[in-house]
Amino acid sequence: MIIIALIPLALKGVAYRPIGAGALLGRNLLVYGLGGIIVPFVGIKIIDLAISALGLV
């Protein structure tokens, strides 16, 4: 069902923006590097604090 719902989005595509390779690399490193490395650790810490606060440990 989710794949079927995403078909119109895939057919629409994304707007092309001409930008330099350096700017594109910097943006991708910020988005994917930060989201893939740092954010999971922060999320795990928040879950750990919530479990500790609820006294489940």
Phi, psi and omega in degrees: 000321181294318180298317179298321180291334182272351182301313179301323178295318180294322180290329179291319180079193178237153180288138178276129177235115179288112177222158183291160182296322180296316179293320179294318178297315179299318179294316181294322177295321179294311184290306187277327178292313179293315182288334184266340185245309188276315185300319178300323179294320178295318179297317179296320179296319179296317178297318179299316179295321180294318179295319178294320181293327180279352178073028181274356181259000000 
